[in-house]
Amino acid sequence: MKTVLWLVIGAAVAAAAWTAYVSWQKPSPRIIPSIPQGIILKNIKYTKTKHGRAIWSISAQRAEHNPDTGITQSTDIRLVFHRKNGKDIVLTANRAQIDSGNGTLTVSGNVRIESQPGRLLLTDRLTYNEETRILKTDSPVSIEMDHSVIHGKGMIIDTRNQEMEILSSVNASLDREAQ
């Protein structure tokens, strides 16, 4: 159950990343008339706040939005979900692609979600669908939490129902320290 809760929080991080990028929709020609093909931003740092408190922060080395396709592509992503208890959740990835047309965020390349020391999810690719609130991957996954390790291939997390399923090749070592 702790694993599912931790992964649901990871999904919330993905949702926060999606929300940040959704705001980069088709630019108004009145505001940016000299960039008709899209927007390129470098060394992005953005913090979402609510009532003066940081909710999440995102940084990326580069982001490029194509208004014709509605797709934003970014590199060297770091998303920090700031929790009230001070135990931030950090998602990093080499690349991200946000498709505002179908409501998906895909992060790829060394995807790492860490909620605190000893709680870690590693994979090469994750996709989050905002409408279904499903986080999934077909790639191998490795989850470390509380002295336990779970490896598998493919994963689906239903954030609405707080359910996680490792799809195949599951290998788990539970509570290694207690053994």
C-alpha positions as CSV (number, residue, x, y, z in Angstrom):
1,M,0.0,0.0,0.0
2,K,2.9,2.4,0.8
3,T,4.3,1.7,-2.7
4,V,1.0,2.6,-4.3
5,L,0.7,5.8,-2.3
6,W,4.3,6.8,-3.2
7,L,3.7,6.2,-6.9
8,V,0.4,8.1,-6.8
9,I,2.4,11.1,-5.5
10,G,4.8,10.5,-8.4
11,A,1.8,10.7,-10.8
12,A,0.8,14.0,-9.1
13,V,4.3,15.3,-10.0
14,A,3.7,14.3,-13.6
15,A,0.3,16.0,-13.5
16,A,2.0,19.2,-12.2
17,A,4.5,19.1,-15.1
18,W,1.6,18.7,-17.5
19,T,-0.1,21.8,-16.0
20,A,3.0,23.9,-16.3
21,Y,3.3,23.1,-20.0
22,V,-0.4,23.4,-20.8
23,S,0.0,27.1,-20.2
24,W,2.3,27.3,-23.3
25,Q,-0.4,27.0,-25.8
26,K,-0.6,28.7,-29.2
27,P,0.8,32.2,-28.8
28,S,-1.2,35.2,-29.7
29,P,0.1,36.8,-32.9
30,R,-0.3,40.2,-31.3
31,I,2.1,39.3,-28.5
32,I,4.8,37.4,-30.5
33,P,4.5,38.4,-34.2
34,S,8.1,37.7,-35.0
35,I,8.0,33.9,-34.1
36,P,5.3,32.4,-36.4
37,Q,6.8,28.8,-36.3
38,G,6.8,28.4,-32.6
39,I,8.5,29.4,-29.3
40,I,11.9,28.4,-28.1
41,L,12.8,29.0,-24.5
42,K,16.1,28.3,-22.8
43,N,17.1,27.8,-19.2
44,I,13.4,27.8,-18.0
45,K,12.6,28.1,-14.4
46,Y,9.0,28.4,-13.3
47,T,7.3,28.1,-9.9
48,K,3.6,27.6,-9.4
49,T,2.4,29.1,-6.2
50,K,-0.8,29.1,-4.2
51,H,-1.5,31.5,-1.4
52,G,2.2,32.5,-1.4
53,R,3.4,28.9,-1.1
54,A,5.4,27.1,-3.8
55,I,3.4,24.2,-5.1
56,W,5.8,23.0,-7.7
57,S,8.8,24.2,-9.6
58,I,10.0,23.2,-13.1
59,S,13.2,23.8,-14.9
60,A,14.4,22.8,-18.3
61,Q,17.4,23.5,-20.4
62,R,15.3,24.1,-23.5
63,A,11.7,24.0,-24.5
64,E,10.2,24.4,-27.9
65,H,6.5,24.8,-28.6
66,N,5.0,24.1,-32.1
67,P,1.6,26.0,-32.3
68,D,0.6,24.0,-35.4
69,T,0.8,20.6,-33.7
70,G,0.2,21.7,-30.1
71,I,3.4,19.8,-29.0
72,T,6.0,21.2,-26.6
73,Q,9.3,19.4,-26.5
74,S,11.8,20.0,-23.6
75,T,15.2,18.8,-22.6
76,D,16.9,18.2,-19.2
77,I,13.7,18.3,-17.1
78,R,13.7,18.8,-13.4
79,L,10.3,19.0,-11.7
80,V,10.0,19.5,-7.9
81,F,6.7,19.0,-6.2
82,H,6.9,20.9,-2.9
83,R,5.0,19.2,-0.1
84,K,3.9,20.8,3.1
85,N,5.9,18.4,5.2
86,G,9.1,19.5,3.5
87,K,9.7,16.2,1.8
88,D,9.8,17.3,-1.8
89,I,9.2,14.9,-4.7
90,V,11.7,15.3,-7.6
91,L,11.2,14.1,-11.2
92,T,14.1,14.3,-13.6
93,A,14.3,13.2,-17.2
94,N,16.3,13.8,-20.3
95,R,13.3,14.8,-22.4
96,A,9.6,15.7,-22.1
97,Q,6.9,16.0,-24.7
98,I,3.6,17.6,-24.0
99,D,0.7,17.1,-26.4
100,S,-1.9,19.6,-25.7
101,G,-4.2,18.0,-28.3
102,N,-4.6,14.7,-26.5
103,G,-3.7,15.8,-23.0
104,T,-0.6,13.6,-22.5
105,L,2.8,14.3,-21.0
106,T,5.6,11.8,-21.9
107,V,9.0,12.0,-20.1
108,S,11.9,9.8,-21.4
109,G,15.5,9.1,-20.9
110,N,16.7,8.3,-17.4
111,V,13.4,9.0,-15.8
112,R,13.8,9.2,-12.0
113,I,11.2,10.0,-9.4
114,E,12.5,10.4,-5.8
115,S,10.4,11.3,-2.9
116,Q,13.0,11.0,-0.2
117,P,16.2,9.0,0.4
118,G,15.4,5.4,-0.1
119,R,12.2,6.0,-2.2
120,L,12.9,5.9,-5.9
121,L,11.3,4.9,-9.2
122,L,13.5,4.4,-12.2
123,T,12.5,3.8,-15.8
124,D,13.3,5.1,-19.3
125,R,9.8,6.3,-20.3
126,L,6.5,7.4,-18.6
127,T,3.3,8.7,-20.1
128,Y,0.6,10.5,-18.1
129,N,-2.9,11.0,-19.6
130,E,-4.6,13.9,-17.9
131,E,-8.1,12.8,-18.8
132,T,-7.9,9.2,-17.6
133,R,-5.3,10.1,-14.9
134,I,-3.3,7.0,-15.9
135,L,0.4,6.9,-15.6
136,K,2.0,4.1,-17.7
137,T,5.1,2.7,-19.3
138,D,6.0,-0.4,-21.4
139,S,9.7,0.0,-20.3
140,P,11.4,-1.8,-17.5
141,V,10.8,-0.3,-14.1
142,S,12.7,-0.4,-10.8
143,I,11.1,0.7,-7.6
144,E,13.0,1.0,-4.3
145,M,11.2,1.8,-1.1
146,D,11.8,1.0,2.6
147,H,14.5,-1.6,2.0
148,S,12.4,-3.3,-0.7
149,V,13.0,-3.5,-4.4
150,I,10.6,-4.4,-7.2
151,H,11.7,-4.8,-10.8
152,G,9.4,-5.5,-13.7
153,K,8.5,-4.6,-17.3
154,G,5.6,-2.3,-17.9
155,M,3.6,-0.5,-15.3
156,I,0.1,1.1,-15.0
157,I,-0.8,3.4,-12.2
158,D,-4.5,4.4,-11.9
159,T,-4.2,7.6,-9.8
160,R,-8.0,7.8,-9.3
161,N,-8.3,4.4,-7.7
162,Q,-4.8,4.4,-6.3
163,E,-3.9,1.1,-8.0
164,M,-0.6,0.0,-9.5
165,E,0.1,-3.0,-11.7
166,I,3.5,-4.2,-12.8
167,L,2.7,-5.9,-16.2
168,S,5.3,-8.6,-16.6
169,S,8.7,-10.1,-15.5
170,V,8.1,-9.1,-11.8
171,N,10.9,-9.8,-9.4
172,A,10.7,-8.4,-5.9
173,S,12.9,-8.4,-2.8
174,L,10.8,-7.2,0.1
175,D,12.2,-5.7,3.2
176,R,15.8,-6.8,2.5
177,E,17.1,-5.3,5.8
178,A,14.7,-7.4,7.9
179,Q,16.0,-10.6,6.4
